[in-house]
Amino acid sequence: MGGTAPTGGVPALVPVLPNHRFDEAALTRYLAGRLPGFGGGAPVTVRQFQGGQSNPTFHVQTEAGAYVLRKKPPGKLLPSAHAVEREYRVLSALQGSAVPVPRTRLLCEDPSVIGTPFFLMDHVPGRVFADRVMQPAEPAERAAVYEDMARVLAALHRVDWRAAGLEGFGRPERYMARQVDRWTRQWEASKVEEMPAMDRLIAWLPAHLPEDDEAAIAHGDFRLGNLILHPEEPRIVAVLDWELCTIGHPLADLGYTCLTYHIPPGPDGIAGTWGADLAGTGIPTEREFVARYCAHAGRAVPERIDAFVVFSMFRLAAIVAGVWRRALDGNAADPSAIGYRDRYRGLAERAWEIAQAMA
């Protein structure tokens, strides 16, 4: 679904933004006969999920039910970005697995239908916490949700990706080195100003990468805001936003999820927990969360994941810089992205602090 939401609430829907409008009549014609139970005679209501910075995401109400449409944004795109086709493939591969995902319905790769490729999946009702700290929430609920996050992430990494039909979805060899190279290129492609911390990280990372000896399905953006919780229970009913998914090192995925512990608190708890006292909050410490993940994954607890954290923060800084660039170009999914300059710079500077502390 790709959108943010009122804290712990139902994701907010708004009229389709002017720069993301498409031919809804053409969509209706396309779905008729392709979507089970939909004949195209009844009107279709399309609204956009508020927030989200990558692939525009829409709620589609039809006579056959409620669906979610993910499409590429309009305009010129960075290389390899916004790959809705890959999202559809991995979501389809995970149907029936221990990883809760929405049911996929169809993929349209023909850009002539609504302007860009798109896919359709079932709408999963539930709650979304846009922030990383579940504010407000009771400590017991937080503890249960973080435990389920560890369980679901471990379940994803235990999926046999070859048996699931994902051979060729990603190259397992030299994953970390290739990722640093990829996000360096993405940064250079979206760069509009000098940023010394990014240059330092680009030089530092190749010399400090962990050995690549593991491969799993790596979500790439596994965090609380990309999970739908049951409407009333503290458990995950759907994992969303698979755009960055590939075959990669599971600890890189874990390191990204642990960014919560390395980002300072922000207004209304939107950011992270760095420097915060977690006692009594229900949020586990980073060490505790890593240990619970490892228990579910059936693996030994690593001594350190700092290098994976630095890499994840560098990658996120490159992504946020790309969002800011799209905002400057008038092509971002959320108008607030115009203020993302400070965000990407803060991420890069914090990543460099962590890297220096590892010396």
SEPA-866900 format. One record per residue: residue number from 1; residue in three letters; chain; y, x, z of N, C-alpha, C in turn. Coordinates in pm, whole numbers, plus 50000, padded with zeros to 5 digits. Each point is the difference from the previous one (the first is absolute). Layout:
REM residues N
 resi resn chain  n_py  n_px  n_pz ca_py ca_px ca_pz  c_py  c_px  c_pz
  NUM  ALA     A     Y     X     Z     Y     X     Z     Y     X     Z
...
//
This chain:
REM residues 359
 resi resn chain  n_py  n_px  n_pz ca_py ca_px ca_pz  c_py  c_px  c_pz
    1  MET     A 49881 50081 50000 50119 49919 50000 50125 50085 50000
    2  GLY     A 49992 50115 50063 50104 50099 49978 50133 49972 50061
    3  GLY     A 50017 49898 50083 50131 49970 50055 50006 50022 50149
    4  THR     A 50119 50016 50052 50017 50006 50142 50015 49859 50053
    5  ALA     A 50007 49986 50134 50001 49867 50057 50077 50000 50128
    6  PRO     A 50040 49881 50048 50051 49993 50135 49892 50053 50093
    7  THR     A 50037 50068 50105 49904 50071 50084 49887 49909 50044
    8  GLY     A 49880 50035 49962 49884 49926 50039 49995 49861 49941
    9  GLY     A 50071 49974 49894 50008 49866 49946 49942 49990 49861
   10  VAL     A 50016 49884 49942 49955 49977 49864 50095 50073 49906
   11  PRO     A 49948 50074 49903 50087 50072 49906 50103 49906 49936
   12  ALA     A 50125 50048 49995 50110 49916 49952 49998 49989 49848
   13  LEU     A 50023 49878 49950 50008 49974 49858 50142 49962 49963
   14  VAL     A 50047 50054 49887 50135 49972 49953 49992 49966 49852
   15  PRO     A 50105 49936 49945 50003 49980 49855 49987 50133 49928
   16  VAL     A 49939 49999 49882 49980 50124 49925 50134 50068 49975
   17  LEU     A 50006 50130 50033 50124 50075 49983 50038 50006 49853
   18  PRO     A 50130 50000 49970 50044 49997 49859 49938 50110 49914
   19  ASN     A 49989 50121 50056 49948 50110 49917 49848 50002 49991
   20  HIS     A 49933 49903 50067 49854 49992 49993 49951 49868 49940
   21  ARG     A 50091 49922 49944 49959 49874 49941 49914 50025 49875
   22  PHE     A 49907 49908 49979 49916 50008 49880 49974 49858 49950
   23  ASP     A 49935 49990 49887 49976 49871 49936 49885 49929 50072
   24  GLU     A 50035 49909 50090 49898 49931 50079 49918 49905 49914
   25  ALA     A 50061 49946 49896 49925 49914 49908 49892 50080 49928
   26  ALA     A 50032 50124 49964 49901 50087 49934 49886 50031 50096
   27  LEU     A 50034 50021 50128 49895 50024 50100 49909 49877 50010
   28  THR     A 50060 49881 50006 49921 49877 50010 49905 49986 49882
   29  ARG     A 50050 50028 49881 49914 49991 49881 49885 50101 50008
   30  TYR     A 50031 50121 50050 49898 50104 50006 49890 49964 50100
   31  LEU     A 50040 49942 50115 49903 49969 50105 49911 49882 49962
   32  ALA     A 50050 49910 49918 49922 49882 49961 49871 50043 49930
   33  GLY     A 49888 49959 50056 49871 50036 49943 49946 50132 50048
   34  ARG     A 50085 50085 50059 49954 50128 50052 49980 49995 50152
   35  LEU     A 50079 49918 50067 49992 49987 50145 49916 49877 50032
   36  PRO     A 49887 50015 50069 49913 49886 50028 50074 49885 50068
   37  GLY     A 49984 49881 49947 50062 49883 50059 50143 49975 49956
   38  PHE     A 50053 50088 49915 50139 49985 49957 50005 49966 49851
   39  GLY     A 50052 49881 49973 50005 49958 49860 50135 50017 49935
   40  GLY     A 50101 50032 50081 50132 50023 49943 50085 49875 49990
   41  GLY     A 49946 49884 50043 50077 49878 49989 50102 49981 50111
   42  ALA     A 49967 50047 50120 50089 49984 50115 50098 50117 50006
   43  PRO     A 50118 49977 50057 50098 50110 50008 49953 50111 50093
   44  VAL     A 50048 50120 49970 49971 50119 50081 50129 50040 50071
   45  THR     A 49991 50028 50129 50117 50043 50077 49987 50148 50030
   46  VAL     A 50099 50078 49960 49999 50145 50021 50115 50038 50092
   47  ARG     A 49968 50071 50106 50101 50056 50090 49965 50147 50025
   48  GLN     A 50100 50077 50040 49980 50143 50018 49989 50033 50148
   49  PHE     A 49909 50093 50032 49992 50049 50136 50120 50090 50027
   50  GLN     A 50067 49974 50109 50120 50076 50034 49962 50139 50047
   51  GLY     A 50074 50100 49955 49971 50137 50039 49897 50061 49907
   52  GLY     A 49943 50113 50046 49909 50072 49912 50082 50084 49903
   53  GLN     A 49958 50123 49977 50085 50091 49923 49936 50046 49870
   54  SER     A 49882 49950 49969 49933 50054 49883 49972 49891 49897
   55  ASN     A 49878 49950 49998 49967 49898 49902 50048 49863 50047
   56  PRO     A 50088 49934 49923 50044 49865 50040 49880 49908 50019
   57  THR     A 50006 49919 50105 49886 49919 50040 50045 49857 50020
   58  PHE     A 49921 49906 49949 50041 49861 49994 49891 49907 50054
   59  HIS     A 50044 49891 50063 49911 49893 50042 49997 49897 49888
   60  VAL     A 49881 49967 49954 49983 49906 49889 49921 49880 50049
   61  GLN     A 50066 49887 50010 49933 49878 50044 49961 49917 49879
   62  THR     A 49871 49971 49988 49949 49923 49887 49916 49884 50050
   63  GLU     A 49960 49914 49908 49911 49890 50035 49864 50052 50046
   64  ALA     A 49966 50124 49963 49870 50058 50038 50005 50072 50134
   65  GLY     A 50120 50021 50054 50012 50070 50126 50119 50094 50000
   66  ALA     A 50007 50081 50106 50110 50095 50016 49952 50140 49967
   67  TYR     A 50081 50072 49923 49962 50134 49956 50117 50096 50019
   68  VAL     A 49968 50127 49988 50102 50105 50005 49994 50078 49868
   69  LEU     A 50116 50018 49940 50010 50074 49874 50072 50131 50027
   70  ARG     A 49937 50109 49956 50061 50134 50009 50025 50048 49859
   71  LYS     A 50120 50049 49973 50032 50048 49866 50077 50130 50009
   72  LYS     A 50001 50070 49890 50086 50118 49992 50145 49955 49994
   73  PRO     A 50092 50080 50055 50142 49964 49988 50048 50023 49857
   74  PRO     A 50109 49935 49963 50056 50022 49867 50069 50136 49992
   75  GLY     A 50031 50042 49880 50079 50122 49983 49916 50126 49989
   76  LYS     A 50068 50112 49994 49935 50130 49988 49938 50040 50133
   77  LEU     A 49872 50042 49997 49927 50030 50122 49960 50147 50003
   78  LEU     A 49984 50052 50123 49954 50137 50015 49855 50011 49954
   79  PRO     A 49960 50119 49953 49862 50017 49952 49900 49967 50111
   80  SER     A 49894 49930 49963 49886 49963 50085 50036 49904 50113
   81  ALA     A 50123 49952 50006 50038 49909 50107 49971 49854 49961
   82  HIS     A 49992 49914 50101 49989 49855 49981 49873 49960 49925
   83  ALA     A 49890 50066 50030 49876 49976 49925 49926 49877 50053
   84  VAL     A 50046 49882 49957 49936 49877 50048 49855 49991 49950
   85  GLU     A 49970 50064 49888 49863 49999 49950 49906 50069 50099
   86  ARG     A 50047 50110 50059 49918 50070 50100 49985 49916 50127
   87  GLU     A 50106 49933 50040 49990 49912 50117 49892 49895 49977
   88  TYR     A 50002 49939 49883 49903 49895 49970 49857 50056 50003
   89  ARG     A 49985 50118 49946 49866 50058 49993 49942 50027 50139
   90  VAL     A 50079 50058 50087 49946 50032 50132 49982 49874 50084
   91  LEU     A 50091 49904 49988 49981 49873 50072 49872 49932 49955
   92  SER     A 49974 50003 49871 49877 49939 49947 49877 50075 50049
   93  ALA     A 50009 50132 50008 49887 50080 50044 49965 49975 50147
   94  LEU     A 50100 49962 50080 49979 49981 50144 49961 49858 50037
   95  GLN     A 49989 49911 49902 49958 49863 50029 49864 50002 50070
   96  GLY     A 49989 49932 50114 49873 49993 50070 49969 50118 50090
   97  SER     A 50091 50098 50007 49978 50116 50086 50047 49970 50142
   98  ALA     A 49991 50100 50087 50048 49985 50138 50151 50009 50008
   99  VAL     A 50065 50026 49889 50146 50009 49995 50054 49865 49954
  100  PRO     A 50078 49931 50084 50050 49868 49960 50110 50011 49895
  101  VAL     A 49978 49940 49885 50099 50000 49892 50005 49861 49937
  102  PRO     A 50114 49965 49939 50008 49871 49931 49904 49997 49881
  103  ARG     A 49955 49881 49965 49914 49985 49882 50084 50014 49874
  104  THR     A 49957 50086 49910 50072 50018 49874 49959 49890 49901
  105  ARG     A 50097 49962 49914 49974 49892 49905 50007 50046 49856
  106  LEU     A 50107 50069 49963 50010 50046 49861 50104 50111 49988
  107  LEU     A 49980 50081 49897 50093 50108 49966 50048 49978 49858
  108  CYS     A 50131 50004 49980 50059 49988 49866 50071 50132 49967
  109  GLU     A 49947 50073 49904 50059 50128 49961 50093 49986 49880
  110  ASP     A 50017 49878 49952 50086 49974 49885 50144 49979 50046
  111  PRO     A 50091 50093 49974 50138 49986 50048 50077 49889 49931
  112  SER     A 49946 49944 49893 50075 49897 49928 49997 49865 50071
  113  VAL     A 49913 49983 50100 49987 49870 50066 50120 49974 50091
  114  ILE     A 50023 50090 50098 50116 49981 50089 50086 50126 50008
  115  GLY     A 49980 50092 49907 50088 50117 49994 49938 50129 50047
  116  THR     A 49904 49992 50095 49928 50118 50048 49857 49957 50035
  117  PRO     A 49906 50095 50010 49866 49965 50049 50008 49942 50141
  118  PHE     A 49901 49915 50035 49997 49940 50133 49856 49963 50035
  119  PHE     A 49978 49971 50129 49872 49943 50039 50021 49890 50101
  120  LEU     A 49899 49917 50014 50005 49885 50089 49886 50010 50101
  121  MET     A 50031 49970 50125 49899 49997 50106 50028 49881 50091
  122  ASP     A 49901 49965 50081 50017 49888 50092 50107 50033 50104
  123  HIS     A 50074 49898 50041 50093 50015 50112 49921 49989 50129
  124  VAL     A 50019 50098 50089 49933 50001 50130 50103 49965 50106
  125  PRO     A 49987 49886 50066 50096 49965 50106 49982 50087 50122
  126  GLY     A 50108 50025 50070 49993 50080 50121 50136 50054 50038
  127  ARG     A 49998 50095 50092 50124 50058 50053 50016 50144 49952
  128  VAL     A 50124 50038 49977 50031 50138 49962 50105 50055 50097
  129  PHE     A 49972 50117 50056 50098 50071 50083 50064 50106 49912
  130  ALA     A 50125 49981 49965 50066 50092 49909 50023 50137 50064
  131  ASP     A 50012 50003 50133 50027 50127 50067 49869 50069 50037
  132  ARG     A 50009 50122 50048 49882 50078 50033 49955 49983 50145
  133  VAL     A 50076 49928 50080 49970 49996 50144 49972 49858 50051
  134  MET     A 49987 49902 49910 49968 49863 50036 50095 49945 50105
  135  GLN     A 50126 49997 49966 50099 49953 50095 50054 49864 49956
  136  PRO     A 49997 49896 50082 49940 50000 50133 49852 49961 49995
  137  ALA     A 49924 50049 50094 49859 49963 50013 49954 50037 50140
  138  GLU     A 49898 49932 50048 49944 50033 50130 49916 50127 49989
  139  PRO     A 49998 50081 50105 49923 50125 49997 49853 49981 49960
  140  ALA     A 49936 49895 50048 49859 49978 49967 49982 49974 49851
  141  GLU     A 50094 49926 49940 49991 49974 49857 50022 50127 49921
  142  ARG     A 50099 50079 50041 50024 50128 49931 49875 50087 50005
  143  ALA     A 49942 50012 50118 49882 50086 50016 49887 49954 49908
  144  ALA     A 49979 49868 49991 49892 49947 49916 50029 50027 49852
  145  VAL     A 50125 49985 49959 50034 50021 49859 49987 50147 49963
  146  TYR     A 50047 50090 50085 49985 50143 49970 49853 50040 49994
  147  GLU     A 49919 49940 50086 49856 50026 49995 49943 49952 49866
  148  ASP     A 50044 49884 49954 49951 49949 49873 50051 50083 49883
  149  MET     A 50121 50054 50012 50050 50090 49897 49910 50123 49987
  150  ALA     A 49961 50057 50114 49910 50115 49998 49866 49963 49938
  151  ARG     A 49950 49882 50035 49871 49955 49948 50004 49979 49850
  152  VAL     A 50103 49930 49950 50007 49967 49858 50024 50126 49916
  153  LEU     A 50085 50091 50048 50022 50124 49925 49870 50080 49991
  154  ALA     A 49927 50006 50110 49872 50070 49998 49901 49931 49907
  155  ALA     A 50000 49866 50000 49909 49926 49911 50032 50031 49854
  156  LEU     A 50128 50010 49967 50038 50034 49863 49944 50137 49962
  157  HIS     A 50016 50096 50089 49956 50136 49969 49848 50015 49996
  158  ARG     A 49930 49901 50055 49853 50005 49998 49942 49930 49877
  159  VAL     A 50084 49933 49923 49950 49936 49877 49953 50107 49901
  160  ASP     A 49883 49978 49944 49949 50090 49894 50077 49967 49872
  161  TRP     A 50099 50083 49969 50089 49966 49890 49932 50005 49864
  162  ARG     A 49901 50085 49986 49927 50003 49873 49917 49873 49983
  163  ALA     A 49931 49959 50106 49920 49878 49993 50087 49877 49980
  164  ALA     A 50126 50008 50045 50093 49888 49985 50060 49993 49860
  165  GLY     A 49962 50092 49913 50049 49997 49862 50131 50072 49980
  166  LEU     A 50035 50094 50091 50127 50069 49990 49986 50144 49951
  167  GLU     A 49891 50030 49935 49986 50130 49935 50113 50015 49898
  168  GLY     A 50071 50112 50007 50111 50023 49909 50131 49940 50046
  169  PHE     A 50000 49929 50114 50123 49942 50053 50095 50108 50050
  170  GLY     A 49943 50109 50044 50078 50116 50045 49913 50123 49995
  171  ARG     A 50061 50116 50000 49925 50125 49997 49990 50054 50142
  172  PRO     A 49879 50005 50056 49987 50041 50140 50030 50148 50024
  173  GLU     A 49985 50083 49898 50021 50143 50022 50149 50034 50005
  174  ARG     A 50035 50094 50086 50136 50051 50016 50101 49888 50021
  175  TYR     A 49962 49899 50076 50086 49883 50017 50136 50036 50058
  176  MET     A 50001 50076 50110 50127 50029 50067 50093 50080 49909
  177  ALA     A 49945 50102 49933 50083 50082 49912 50058 49917 49886
  178  ARG     A 49917 49912 49943 50048 49918 49889 50103 49898 50048
  179  GLN     A 49982 49948 50123 50097 49906 50053 50137 50065 50023
  180  VAL     A 49998 50122 50054 50128 50070 50019 50068 50021 49866
  181  ASP     A 49922 50038 49900 50057 50021 49867 50054 49868 49943
  182  ARG     A 49925 49891 50018 50043 49870 49948 50132 49957 50063
  183  TRP     A 50008 50009 50134 50120 49948 50067 50119 50094 49986
  184  THR     A 49971 50127 49973 50108 50091 49964 50062 49956 49868
  185  ARG     A 49914 49966 49903 50049 49954 49870 50074 49867 50014
  186  GLN     A 49948 49911 50084 50068 49872 50020 50138 50021 50062
  187  TRP     A 50007 50092 50096 50129 50032 50062 50096 50055 49895
  188  GLU     A 49955 50092 49919 50087 50057 49897 50045 49894 49901
  189  ALA     A 49911 49902 49971 50035 49896 49903 50105 49903 50053
  190  SER     A 50002 49981 50132 50094 49903 50057 50119 50065 50069
  191  LYS     A 50001 50132 50005 50101 50076 50075 50141 49978 49943
  192  VAL     A 50093 49966 50089 50139 49984 49958 50094 50090 50080
  193  GLU     A 49944 50076 50093 50081 50090 50081 49911 50111 50055
  194  GLU     A 50062 50106 50048 49924 50108 50064 49957 49956 50140
  195  MET     A 49878 50038 50038 49948 49970 50133 49916 50119 50046
  196  PRO     A 50062 50093 50076 49931 50124 50038 49866 49978 50070
  197  ALA     A 49989 49898 50086 49875 49979 50071 49885 49969 49904
  198  MET     A 50027 49928 49893 49896 49973 49901 49958 50129 49931
  199  ASP     A 50095 50086 49968 49966 50128 49937 49915 50085 50092
  200  ARG     A 50032 50000 50129 49922 50080 50096 49857 49946 50013
  201  LEU     A 49987 49868 50002 49866 49940 50011 49917 50030 49875
  202  ILE     A 50064 49995 49884 49929 50029 49875 49947 50142 50001
  203  ALA     A 50073 50092 50061 49955 50138 50010 49896 50017 50110
  204  TRP     A 50012 49924 50110 49915 50016 50118 49861 49939 49981
  205  LEU     A 49994 49884 49940 49875 49924 49997 49884 50073 49930
  206  PRO     A 50018 50059 49882 49885 50064 49936 49935 50109 50086
  207  ALA     A 50078 50064 50085 49946 50108 50083 49934 49949 50129
  208  HIS     A 50014 49871 50028 49948 49947 50126 49910 49879 49981
  209  LEU     A 49951 49979 49880 49915 49884 49976 49863 50020 50062
  210  PRO     A 49945 49898 50062 49861 50009 50050 49903 50012 49883
  211  GLU     A 49882 50051 50029 49900 50010 49896 49957 49861 49955
  212  ASP     A 49983 49985 49870 49956 49870 49947 49848 49996 50000
  213  ASP     A 49944 49936 50099 49854 49994 50008 49950 49857 50019
  214  GLU     A 50087 49903 49982 49961 49860 50017 50066 49914 49893
  215  ALA     A 49934 49889 49969 50057 49904 49905 49960 49860 50042
  216  ALA     A 50096 49911 50000 49978 49860 50035 50103 49916 49927
  217  ILE     A 49986 49868 50009 50106 49913 49950 50117 50013 50097
  218  ALA     A 50112 50052 49951 50120 50018 50083 50102 49894 49960
  219  HIS     A 50039 49915 50095 50093 49891 49971 50136 50053 49957
  220  GLY     A 50051 50099 50072 50127 50062 49964 50122 49943 50069
  221  ASP     A 49989 49878 50055 50115 49938 50066 49950 49909 50114
  222  PHE     A 49901 50050 50074 49938 49919 50105 50087 50003 50125
  223  ARG     A 50065 49888 50026 50089 49985 50115 50008 49852 50034
  224  LEU     A 50055 49973 50116 50002 49863 50051 50066 49903 49903
  225  GLY     A 50109 50040 49936 50072 49911 49910 49925 49960 49875
  226  ASN     A 49889 50069 49970 49920 49967 49883 49871 49928 50038
  227  LEU     A 49998 49943 50120 49882 49928 50047 50038 49856 50033
  228  ILE     A 49912 49907 49964 50017 49861 50043 49908 49977 50119
  229  LEU     A 50058 49953 50110 49922 49966 50117 49965 49853 49999
  230  HIS     A 49889 49969 50061 49960 49860 50016 50115 49921 50062
  231  PRO     A 50019 49874 49960 50113 49923 50053 50007 49994 50152
  232  GLU     A 49887 50007 50068 50000 49987 50145 49928 50113 50072
  233  GLU     A 49914 50072 49932 49920 50103 50065 50048 50140 49963
  234  PRO     A 49980 50098 50090 50046 50137 49972 49900 50079 49915
  235  ARG     A 49976 49952 49880 49910 50071 49909 50052 49992 49858
  236  ILE     A 49960 50098 49920 50048 50014 49863 49917 49911 49908
  237  VAL     A 50068 49919 49919 49928 49915 49905 50023 50044 49855
  238  ALA     A 50096 50090 49976 50020 50052 49865 50081 50128 50004
  239  VAL     A 49958 50097 49919 50075 50124 49979 50068 49988 49863
  240  LEU     A 50130 50028 49998 50081 49980 49880 50050 50132 49942
  241  ASP     A 50072 49990 49889 50075 50112 49940 49914 50123 49975
  242  TRP     A 49915 49990 49898 49906 50107 49966 50051 50088 49886
  243  GLU     A 50128 49994 49973 50056 50072 49885 49974 50150 50005
  244  LEU     A 50002 50058 50120 49984 50145 50013 49855 50042 50022
  245  CYS     A 49908 49905 49995 49860 50029 50029 49941 50096 49896
  246  THR     A 49913 50088 50049 49929 50092 49912 49876 50049 50074
  247  ILE     A 49929 50092 49941 49891 50068 50069 50059 50127 50058
  248  GLY     A 50001 50010 50132 50067 50113 50062 49944 50032 50137
  249  HIS     A 50068 50089 50070 49955 50045 50131 50028 49891 50103
  250  PRO     A 49898 49957 50075 50023 49894 50098 50101 50037 50108
  251  LEU     A 50008 50128 50035 50094 50039 50105 50145 49997 49951
  252  ALA     A 50021 50005 49868 50135 49980 49948 50042 49856 50023
  253  ASP     A 49907 49907 49981 50026 49859 50028 50028 49980 50149
  254  LEU     A 49920 50064 50084 50020 49990 50145 50135 50061 50040
  255  GLY     A 50033 50114 49942 50128 50064 50031 50117 49912 49964
  256  TYR     A 49988 49926 49889 50108 49909 49961 50013 49887 50102
  257  THR     A 49889 49943 50041 50005 49893 50099 50063 50049 50130
  258  CYS     A 49979 50128 50031 50054 50057 50123 50148 50038 49990
  259  LEU     A 50063 49977 49887 50144 50027 49990 50078 49920 50104
  260  THR     A 49945 49887 50041 50063 49920 50106 50039 50087 50119
  261  TYR     A 49916 50095 50032 50021 50083 50120 50101 50113 49977
  262  HIS     A 50047 50016 49878 50089 50112 49968 50135 49954 49945
  263  ILE     A 50020 49870 49996 50126 49943 49954 50073 49943 50121
  264  PRO     A 50129 50031 50016 50072 49950 50118 50016 49849 49998
  265  PRO     A 50015 49939 50117 50024 49855 50006 50127 49963 49927
  266  GLY     A 50000 49881 49943 50116 49949 49930 50042 49866 50057
  267  PRO     A 50094 49935 49938 50045 49869 50049 49887 49898 49998
  268  ASP     A 49987 49928 50110 49899 49894 50012 49858 50052 49981
  269  GLY     A 49978 50129 50025 49864 50053 49990 49949 50018 49860
  270  ILE     A 50090 50000 49902 49954 50005 49861 49937 50135 49967
  271  ALA     A 50044 50107 50061 49950 50133 49963 49876 50036 50084
  272  GLY     A 50001 50118 50061 49881 50048 50067 50011 50012 50150
  273  THR     A 49915 50086 50056 49991 50013 50146 50027 50141 50049
  274  TRP     A 50048 50089 49912 50022 50138 50041 50098 50006 50118
  275  GLY     A 49957 50066 50106 50083 50014 50118 49995 49880 50094
  276  ALA     A 49929 49894 49962 49996 49879 50083 49886 50010 50102
  277  ASP     A 50017 49934 50112 49895 49991 50102 49911 49881 49964
  278  LEU     A 49875 50028 49965 49909 49895 49956 49924 49935 50115
  279  ALA     A 50018 50050 50121 49927 49944 50114 50031 49852 50017
  280  GLY     A 49897 49920 50008 50017 49857 50022 50033 49920 49877
  281  THR     A 50012 50064 49882 50036 49927 49878 49879 49945 49926
  282  GLY     A 49883 50055 50027 49880 49965 49924 49981 50086 49878
  283  ILE     A 50102 50077 49962 49988 50092 49887 49930 50128 50047
  284  PRO     A 49891 50037 49937 49933 50124 50041 50084 50121 49963
  285  THR     A 49975 50112 50066 50062 50125 49957 49938 50042 49868
  286  GLU     A 50062 50096 49934 49942 50050 49875 49860 50053 50023
  287  ARG     A 49981 50076 50107 49868 50057 50029 49897 49888 50020
  288  GLU     A 50040 49895 50072 49909 49888 50024 49967 49925 49871
  289  PHE     A 50101 49979 49917 49975 49929 49874 49907 50081 49910
  290  VAL     A 50025 50129 49989 49913 50087 49918 49857 49996 50053
  291  ALA     A 49985 50003 50132 49866 49997 50059 49929 49869 49970
  292  ARG     A 50072 49887 50003 49937 49872 49970 49962 49992 49852
  293  TYR     A 50087 50050 49913 49965 50005 49858 49872 50081 49980
  294  CYS     A 49996 50117 50061 49884 50088 49982 49873 49937 50055
  295  ALA     A 50011 49925 50110 49883 49931 50055 49948 49897 49900
  296  HIS     A 50089 49925 49938 49959 49901 49900 49949 50066 49873
  297  ALA     A 50057 50116 49965 49962 50070 49877 49874 50083 50017
  298  GLY     A 49958 50021 50126 49881 50081 50026 50022 50146 49970
  299  ARG     A 50115 50053 50040 50031 50139 49975 50060 50064 50124
  300  ALA     A 49999 50132 50004 50059 50072 50112 50152 49990 49995
  301  VAL     A 50062 50001 50116 50146 49996 50006 50055 50135 49955
  302  PRO     A 50088 50003 49899 50055 50129 49954 50091 50060 50105
  303  GLU     A 50008 50132 50000 50087 50068 50097 50146 49963 49978
  304  ARG     A 50043 49999 49874 50139 49966 49968 50004 49929 49866
  305  ILE     A 50096 49911 49986 50022 49936 49869 50145 50023 49956
  306  ASP     A 50066 50096 50063 50142 50023 49973 50031 50025 49853
  307  ALA     A 49916 50081 49933 50027 50030 49860 49992 49874 49915
  308  PHE     A 49907 49910 50035 49990 49873 49929 50122 49913 50028
  309  VAL     A 50052 50008 50121 50120 49924 50035 50121 50052 49920
  310  VAL     A 50015 50131 49994 50111 50059 49923 49992 49960 49854
  311  PHE     A 49879 50011 49945 49982 49959 49860 50037 49854 49981
  312  SER     A 49952 49913 50090 50026 49856 49988 50149 49969 50010
  313  MET     A 50070 50072 50086 50143 49976 50016 50076 50050 49877
  314  PHE     A 49958 50113 49944 50061 50050 49876 49978 49900 49887
  315  ARG     A 49879 49950 49988 49969 49903 49895 50084 49874 50018
  316  LEU     A 50011 49952 50124 50080 49879 50025 50147 50025 49969
  317  ALA     A 50050 50119 50032 50138 50032 49967 50022 49996 49849
  318  ALA     A 49902 50051 49923 50011 49997 49854 49998 49855 49949
  319  ILE     A 49918 49917 50061 49992 49859 49960 50132 49929 50029
  320  VAL     A 50054 50022 50121 50124 49934 50040 50116 50047 49913
  321  ALA     A 49998 50129 49964 50104 50051 49910 49991 49930 49864
  322  GLY     A 49877 49970 49956 49983 49927 49875 50052 49857 50009
  323  VAL     A 49980 49938 50118 50051 49864 50022 50153 50002 49995
  324  TRP     A 50059 50099 50066 50146 50014 49998 50051 50019 49857
  325  ARG     A 49928 50083 49923 50039 50023 49861 49994 49870 49920
  326  ARG     A 49895 49919 50022 49990 49871 49930 50115 49908 50041
  327  ALA     A 50040 50008 50128 50112 49917 50046 50129 50043 49931
  328  LEU     A 50021 50130 49986 50118 50049 49930 49999 49956 49854
  329  ASP     A 49880 49987 49944 49986 49957 49861 49999 49847 49987
  330  GLY     A 50009 49930 50114 50001 49855 49998 49865 49936 49977
  331  ASN     A 49891 50071 50038 49866 49953 49966 49909 49989 50122
  332  ALA     A 50056 50001 50122 49917 49993 50120 49960 49857 50031
  333  ALA     A 49884 49984 50067 49951 49867 50035 50077 49938 50115
  334  ASP     A 50069 50083 50079 50072 49951 50117 50141 50058 49998
  335  PRO     A 50104 49916 50007 50138 50050 49995 50031 50102 50110
  336  SER     A 49929 49994 50113 50029 50093 50110 49964 50144 49965
  337  ALA     A 49925 50019 49891 49958 50135 49963 50118 50091 49967
  338  ILE     A 50116 49943 49974 50117 50083 49969 50037 50087 50119
  339  GLY     A 49954 49963 50119 50028 50080 50120 49890 50097 50037
  340  TYR     A 49910 50030 49907 49882 50082 50034 50025 50150 49997
  341  ARG     A 50120 50041 49966 50026 50144 49996 49974 50065 50135
  342  ASP     A 50055 49943 50107 49981 50059 50132 49854 49997 50043
  343  ARG     A 49928 49899 49955 49859 49988 50040 49916 50113 49943
  344  TYR     A 50013 50026 49870 49916 50106 49942 50041 50137 50054
  345  ARG     A 50129 50020 50023 50045 50128 50053 49950 50020 50143
  346  GLY     A 50001 49893 50079 49950 50009 50136 49851 50032 50004
  347  LEU     A 49924 49941 49910 49856 50029 49993 49975 50146 49964
  348  ALA     A 50073 50050 49901 49981 50138 49958 50035 50098 50112
  349  GLU     A 50110 49973 50069 50042 50090 50108 49901 49996 50116
  350  ARG     A 49948 49881 50033 49902 49988 50108 49870 50071 49961
  351  ALA     A 49956 49987 49876 49880 50068 49954 50014 50151 50012
  352  TRP     A 50119 50052 49967 50022 50144 50010 49999 50045 50146
  353  GLU     A 50050 49917 50090 49994 50032 50144 49852 50013 50045
  354  ILE     A 49917 49907 49957 49859 50003 50040 49933 50125 49940
  355  ALA     A 50031 50031 49876 49942 50116 49934 50037 50129 50074
  356  GLN     A 50126 50010 50039 50045 50121 50071 49931 50011 50137
  357  ALA     A 49975 49886 50065 49935 50002 50131 49854 50042 49992
  358  MET     A 49941 49994 49881 49861 50042 49984 49985 50151 49994
  359  ALA     A 50108 50070 49975 49993 50146 49984 49956 50067 50130
//
